[in-house]
Amino acid sequence: RELLQRIRDIRSSERNLYQQVTDIYATAIDYDPRNDITRQFF
């Protein structure tokens, strides 16, 4: 049970980190949602 909770915490943390990275990327001055690199990133 403790291990399952720890796994859930890790997955949640990974999702939060990914969300923060994508938020930062989307606020970049040269962000273009139609760009191929942007599509690959997301």
PDB file of N, CA, C and O in Angstrom:
ATOM      1  N   ARG A   1       0.821  -1.197   0.000  1.00  0.00           N
ATOM      2  CA  ARG A   1       0.000   0.000   0.000  1.00  0.00           C
ATOM      3  C   ARG A   1       0.866   1.263   0.000  1.00  0.00           C
ATOM      4  O   ARG A   1       0.599   2.212  -0.738  1.00  0.00           O
ATOM      5  N   GLU A   2       1.873   1.260   0.813  1.00  0.00           N
ATOM      6  CA  GLU A   2       2.772   2.412   0.887  1.00  0.00           C
ATOM      7  C   GLU A   2       3.498   2.620  -0.444  1.00  0.00           C
ATOM      8  O   GLU A   2       3.704   3.751  -0.884  1.00  0.00           O
ATOM      9  N   LEU A   3       3.875   1.526  -1.064  1.00  0.00           N
ATOM     10  CA  LEU A   3       4.561   1.601  -2.356  1.00  0.00           C
ATOM     11  C   LEU A   3       3.638   2.187  -3.430  1.00  0.00           C
ATOM     12  O   LEU A   3       4.068   3.001  -4.247  1.00  0.00           O
ATOM     13  N   LEU A   4       2.386   1.773  -3.423  1.00  0.00           N
ATOM     14  CA  LEU A   4       1.429   2.317  -4.391  1.00  0.00           C
ATOM     15  C   LEU A   4       1.264   3.823  -4.223  1.00  0.00           C
ATOM     16  O   LEU A   4       1.195   4.555  -5.210  1.00  0.00           O
ATOM     17  N   GLN A   5       1.201   4.275  -3.005  1.00  0.00           N
ATOM     18  CA  GLN A   5       1.075   5.714  -2.755  1.00  0.00           C
ATOM     19  C   GLN A   5       2.316   6.456  -3.237  1.00  0.00           C
ATOM     20  O   GLN A   5       2.222   7.547  -3.799  1.00  0.00           O
ATOM     21  N   ARG A   6       3.449   5.866  -3.016  1.00  0.00           N
ATOM     22  CA  ARG A   6       4.696   6.495  -3.465  1.00  0.00           C
ATOM     23  C   ARG A   6       4.743   6.587  -4.991  1.00  0.00           C
ATOM     24  O   ARG A   6       5.178   7.598  -5.543  1.00  0.00           O
ATOM     25  N   ILE A   7       4.296   5.534  -5.662  1.00  0.00           N
ATOM     26  CA  ILE A   7       4.247   5.542  -7.131  1.00  0.00           C
ATOM     27  C   ILE A   7       3.289   6.628  -7.616  1.00  0.00           C
ATOM     28  O   ILE A   7       3.601   7.352  -8.561  1.00  0.00           O
ATOM     29  N   ARG A   8       2.136   6.744  -6.979  1.00  0.00           N
ATOM     30  CA  ARG A   8       1.177   7.799  -7.345  1.00  0.00           C
ATOM     31  C   ARG A   8       1.789   9.187  -7.168  1.00  0.00           C
ATOM     32  O   ARG A   8       1.610  10.067  -8.010  1.00  0.00           O
ATOM     33  N   ASP A   9       2.505   9.369  -6.079  1.00  0.00           N
ATOM     34  CA  ASP A   9       3.153  10.661  -5.821  1.00  0.00           C
ATOM     35  C   ASP A   9       4.183  10.990  -6.895  1.00  0.00           C
ATOM     36  O   ASP A   9       4.272  12.130  -7.351  1.00  0.00           O
ATOM     37  N   ILE A  10       4.952   9.998  -7.292  1.00  0.00           N
ATOM     38  CA  ILE A  10       5.972  10.207  -8.324  1.00  0.00           C
ATOM     39  C   ILE A  10       5.316  10.566  -9.650  1.00  0.00           C
ATOM     40  O   ILE A  10       5.758  11.490 -10.333  1.00  0.00           O
ATOM     41  N   ARG A  11       4.279   9.849 -10.011  1.00  0.00           N
ATOM     42  CA  ARG A  11       3.582  10.134 -11.273  1.00  0.00           C
ATOM     43  C   ARG A  11       2.957  11.522 -11.256  1.00  0.00           C
ATOM     44  O   ARG A  11       2.994  12.242 -12.254  1.00  0.00           O
ATOM     45  N   SER A  12       2.393  11.884 -10.140  1.00  0.00           N
ATOM     46  CA  SER A  12       1.800  13.210 -10.006  1.00  0.00           C
ATOM     47  C   SER A  12       2.873  14.287 -10.139  1.00  0.00           C
ATOM     48  O   SER A  12       2.664  15.309 -10.793  1.00  0.00           O
ATOM     49  N   SER A  13       4.001  14.051  -9.524  1.00  0.00           N
ATOM     50  CA  SER A  13       5.111  14.991  -9.600  1.00  0.00           C
ATOM     51  C   SER A  13       5.611  15.129 -11.036  1.00  0.00           C
ATOM     52  O   SER A  13       5.925  16.231 -11.486  1.00  0.00           O
ATOM     53  N   GLU A  14       5.685  14.011 -11.751  1.00  0.00           N
ATOM     54  CA  GLU A  14       6.116  14.049 -13.151  1.00  0.00           C
ATOM     55  C   GLU A  14       5.142  14.869 -13.990  1.00  0.00           C
ATOM     56  O   GLU A  14       5.563  15.665 -14.829  1.00  0.00           O
ATOM     57  N   ARG A  15       3.844  14.678 -13.769  1.00  0.00           N
ATOM     58  CA  ARG A  15       2.835  15.447 -14.509  1.00  0.00           C
ATOM     59  C   ARG A  15       2.970  16.936 -14.221  1.00  0.00           C
ATOM     60  O   ARG A  15       2.889  17.761 -15.131  1.00  0.00           O
ATOM     61  N   ASN A  16       3.177  17.276 -12.952  1.00  0.00           N
ATOM     62  CA  ASN A  16       3.327  18.685 -12.582  1.00  0.00           C
ATOM     63  C   ASN A  16       4.562  19.297 -13.232  1.00  0.00           C
ATOM     64  O   ASN A  16       4.508  20.424 -13.724  1.00  0.00           O
ATOM     65  N   LEU A  17       5.656  18.576 -13.239  1.00  0.00           N
ATOM     66  CA  LEU A  17       6.882  19.069 -13.859  1.00  0.00           C
ATOM     67  C   LEU A  17       6.684  19.263 -15.359  1.00  0.00           C
ATOM     68  O   LEU A  17       7.082  20.290 -15.909  1.00  0.00           O
ATOM     69  N   TYR A  18       6.070  18.282 -16.025  1.00  0.00           N
ATOM     70  CA  TYR A  18       5.814  18.392 -17.460  1.00  0.00           C
ATOM     71  C   TYR A  18       4.927  19.602 -17.741  1.00  0.00           C
ATOM     72  O   TYR A  18       5.166  20.333 -18.702  1.00  0.00           O
ATOM     73  N   GLN A  19       3.913  19.819 -16.918  1.00  0.00           N
ATOM     74  CA  GLN A  19       3.023  20.963 -17.103  1.00  0.00           C
ATOM     75  C   GLN A  19       3.786  22.275 -16.946  1.00  0.00           C
ATOM     76  O   GLN A  19       3.556  23.215 -17.707  1.00  0.00           O
ATOM     77  N   GLN A  20       4.675  22.352 -15.985  1.00  0.00           N
ATOM     78  CA  GLN A  20       5.473  23.560 -15.790  1.00  0.00           C
ATOM     79  C   GLN A  20       6.380  23.813 -16.988  1.00  0.00           C
ATOM     80  O   GLN A  20       6.515  24.953 -17.435  1.00  0.00           O
ATOM     81  N   VAL A  21       6.995  22.771 -17.504  1.00  0.00           N
ATOM     82  CA  VAL A  21       7.879  22.920 -18.666  1.00  0.00           C
ATOM     83  C   VAL A  21       7.081  23.385 -19.877  1.00  0.00           C
ATOM     84  O   VAL A  21       7.515  24.292 -20.588  1.00  0.00           O
ATOM     85  N   THR A  22       5.922  22.780 -20.124  1.00  0.00           N
ATOM     86  CA  THR A  22       5.122  23.191 -21.277  1.00  0.00           C
ATOM     87  C   THR A  22       4.581  24.610 -21.111  1.00  0.00           C
ATOM     88  O   THR A  22       4.458  25.341 -22.094  1.00  0.00           O
ATOM     89  N   ASP A  23       4.258  25.006 -19.885  1.00  0.00           N
ATOM     90  CA  ASP A  23       3.820  26.386 -19.644  1.00  0.00           C
ATOM     91  C   ASP A  23       4.936  27.372 -19.970  1.00  0.00           C
ATOM     92  O   ASP A  23       4.695  28.403 -20.598  1.00  0.00           O
ATOM     93  N   ILE A  24       6.137  27.062 -19.550  1.00  0.00           N
ATOM     94  CA  ILE A  24       7.285  27.929 -19.835  1.00  0.00           C
ATOM     95  C   ILE A  24       7.529  28.003 -21.339  1.00  0.00           C
ATOM     96  O   ILE A  24       7.750  29.085 -21.883  1.00  0.00           O
ATOM     97  N   TYR A  25       7.490  26.869 -21.999  1.00  0.00           N
ATOM     98  CA  TYR A  25       7.704  26.817 -23.454  1.00  0.00           C
ATOM     99  C   TYR A  25       6.662  27.672 -24.174  1.00  0.00           C
ATOM    100  O   TYR A  25       6.993  28.406 -25.105  1.00  0.00           O
ATOM    101  N   ALA A  26       5.423  27.579 -23.748  1.00  0.00           N
ATOM    102  CA  ALA A  26       4.341  28.309 -24.412  1.00  0.00           C
ATOM    103  C   ALA A  26       4.429  29.816 -24.194  1.00  0.00           C
ATOM    104  O   ALA A  26       3.839  30.577 -24.960  1.00  0.00           O
ATOM    105  N   THR A  27       5.147  30.263 -23.172  1.00  0.00           N
ATOM    106  CA  THR A  27       5.265  31.702 -22.933  1.00  0.00           C
ATOM    107  C   THR A  27       6.499  32.307 -23.603  1.00  0.00           C
ATOM    108  O   THR A  27       6.753  33.504 -23.467  1.00  0.00           O
ATOM    109  N   ALA A  28       7.258  31.497 -24.316  1.00  0.00           N
ATOM    110  CA  ALA A  28       8.450  32.000 -25.004  1.00  0.00           C
ATOM    111  C   ALA A  28       8.042  33.012 -26.072  1.00  0.00           C
ATOM    112  O   ALA A  28       6.977  32.901 -26.679  1.00  0.00           O
ATOM    113  N   ILE A  29       8.891  33.981 -26.283  1.00  0.00           N
ATOM    114  CA  ILE A  29       8.609  35.057 -27.236  1.00  0.00           C
ATOM    115  C   ILE A  29       8.428  34.526 -28.657  1.00  0.00           C
ATOM    116  O   ILE A  29       7.627  35.063 -29.422  1.00  0.00           O
ATOM    117  N   ASP A  30       9.163  33.481 -29.012  1.00  0.00           N
ATOM    118  CA  ASP A  30       9.092  32.947 -30.372  1.00  0.00           C
ATOM    119  C   ASP A  30       8.210  31.695 -30.469  1.00  0.00           C
ATOM    120  O   ASP A  30       8.350  30.905 -31.402  1.00  0.00           O
ATOM    121  N   TYR A  31       7.315  31.522 -29.516  1.00  0.00           N
ATOM    122  CA  TYR A  31       6.407  30.369 -29.517  1.00  0.00           C
ATOM    123  C   TYR A  31       5.441  30.456 -30.693  1.00  0.00           C
ATOM    124  O   TYR A  31       4.781  31.476 -30.892  1.00  0.00           O
ATOM    125  N   ASP A  32       5.366  29.389 -31.460  1.00  0.00           N
ATOM    126  CA  ASP A  32       4.435  29.303 -32.581  1.00  0.00           C
ATOM    127  C   ASP A  32       3.804  27.911 -32.557  1.00  0.00           C
ATOM    128  O   ASP A  32       4.487  26.925 -32.833  1.00  0.00           O
ATOM    129  N   PRO A  33       2.531  27.816 -32.235  1.00  0.00           N
ATOM    130  CA  PRO A  33       1.895  26.504 -32.108  1.00  0.00           C
ATOM    131  C   PRO A  33       1.858  25.718 -33.414  1.00  0.00           C
ATOM    132  O   PRO A  33       1.633  24.508 -33.394  1.00  0.00           O
ATOM    133  N   ARG A  34       2.076  26.384 -34.551  1.00  0.00           N
ATOM    134  CA  ARG A  34       2.052  25.685 -35.843  1.00  0.00           C
ATOM    135  C   ARG A  34       3.419  25.160 -36.250  1.00  0.00           C
ATOM    136  O   ARG A  34       3.527  24.405 -37.217  1.00  0.00           O
ATOM    137  N   ASN A  35       4.456  25.542 -35.535  1.00  0.00           N
ATOM    138  CA  ASN A  35       5.820  25.131 -35.852  1.00  0.00           C
ATOM    139  C   ASN A  35       5.992  23.624 -35.630  1.00  0.00           C
ATOM    140  O   ASN A  35       5.476  23.072 -34.659  1.00  0.00           O
ATOM    141  N   ASP A  36       6.724  22.964 -36.539  1.00  0.00           N
ATOM    142  CA  ASP A  36       6.951  21.516 -36.426  1.00  0.00           C
ATOM    143  C   ASP A  36       7.639  21.142 -35.120  1.00  0.00           C
ATOM    144  O   ASP A  36       7.292  20.137 -34.498  1.00  0.00           O
ATOM    145  N   ILE A  37       8.606  21.938 -34.706  1.00  0.00           N
ATOM    146  CA  ILE A  37       9.331  21.637 -33.465  1.00  0.00           C
ATOM    147  C   ILE A  37       8.381  21.719 -32.269  1.00  0.00           C
ATOM    148  O   ILE A  37       8.451  20.899 -31.352  1.00  0.00           O
ATOM    149  N   THR A  38       7.504  22.706 -32.289  1.00  0.00           N
ATOM    150  CA  THR A  38       6.527  22.832 -31.205  1.00  0.00           C
ATOM    151  C   THR A  38       5.612  21.622 -31.171  1.00  0.00           C
ATOM    152  O   THR A  38       5.315  21.098 -30.097  1.00  0.00           O
ATOM    153  N   ARG A  39       5.167  21.181 -32.318  1.00  0.00           N
ATOM    154  CA  ARG A  39       4.280  20.005 -32.373  1.00  0.00           C
ATOM    155  C   ARG A  39       4.987  18.754 -31.870  1.00  0.00           C
ATOM    156  O   ARG A  39       4.379  17.916 -31.204  1.00  0.00           O
ATOM    157  N   GLN A  40       6.263  18.629 -32.188  1.00  0.00           N
ATOM    158  CA  GLN A  40       7.023  17.478 -31.693  1.00  0.00           C
ATOM    159  C   GLN A  40       7.178  17.555 -30.178  1.00  0.00           C
ATOM    160  O   GLN A  40       7.099  16.541 -29.484  1.00  0.00           O
ATOM    161  N   PHE A  41       7.398  18.752 -29.680  1.00  0.00           N
ATOM    162  CA  PHE A  41       7.593  18.937 -28.243  1.00  0.00           C
ATOM    163  C   PHE A  41       6.340  18.556 -27.461  1.00  0.00           C
ATOM    164  O   PHE A  41       6.414  17.873 -26.440  1.00  0.00           O
ATOM    165  N   PHE A  42       5.192  19.006 -27.954  1.00  0.00           N
ATOM    166  CA  PHE A  42       3.935  18.726 -27.264  1.00  0.00           C
ATOM    167  C   PHE A  42       3.390  17.399 -27.716  1.00  0.00           C
ATOM    168  O   PHE A  42       2.331  16.976 -27.251  1.00  0.00           O
TER     169      PHE A  42
END
